[in-house]
Amino acid sequence: MRLFVAFDPPEDVKAALGALVEHLRPSAPDAKWVPPQNVHATISFLGEVGDERAGPIRDALRSTAARYGPVPTATTGAGAFPSPRRARVLWAGLDDPLGALVEIARGVAAALEPLGFDPERRAWTPHLTLARFRVPANAASLVDEAVVPRRAFVFEDLVLFRSRLARPAPVYELLDRFPFGA
């Protein structure tokens, strides 16, 4: 099964970003736009994982989540990776003034490394993906046009998702939640 670990925003945040996506879609019809139900902040993509590894992954995530408290955040601004002029990903940012989200992402990477999952080489940036581009695109005008609605909320847990490839978009199945501080 294809697994990933993420922060899962509340439904009202997903709906607000879904409305933004619908507004932006005509400006980039070739982009792969993320449906609102799939909006999340990926912390670690684990890829194909055998059933026998699910237990140790859950244990690692449970113990990691227990070390942290809930994290207040808010949607803020738009951007693109690696840059607006050569974009592969269009995103909505997440406030992380104290670095708590980044610290949790590091904790997840450290907990999963002994299980054979290599940590990402790039620094993790708190964001919610809105669209992906098959080839690098000049998305500078999209970044300017994307007025991300500011929504304050709290991440209360880590989430383990299963991803099933489908058309027009992958289907994400929530497998488990690991509450912070539990």
Sequence and secondary structure as in RCSB ss.txt:
>XXXX:A:sequence
MRLFVAFDPPEDVKAALGALVEHLRPSAPDAKWVPPQNVHATISFLGEVGDERAGPIRDALRSTAARYGPVPTAT
TGAGAFPSPRRARVLWAGLDDPLGALVEIARGVAAALEPLGFDPERRAWTPHLTLARFRVPANAASLVDEAVVPR
RAFVFEDLVLFRSRLARPAPVYELLDRFPFGA
>XXXX:A:secstr
 EEEEEE   HHHHHHHHHHHHHHGGG TTSEE  GGG  EEEEEEEE  GGGHHHHHHHHHHHHHT   EEEEE
EEEEEES GGGEEEEEEEE  TTSHHHHHHHHHHHHHGGGT    SS    EEEEEEEEEEE  HHHHHH     
 EEEE EEEEEEEE  SSS EEEEEEEEETT 
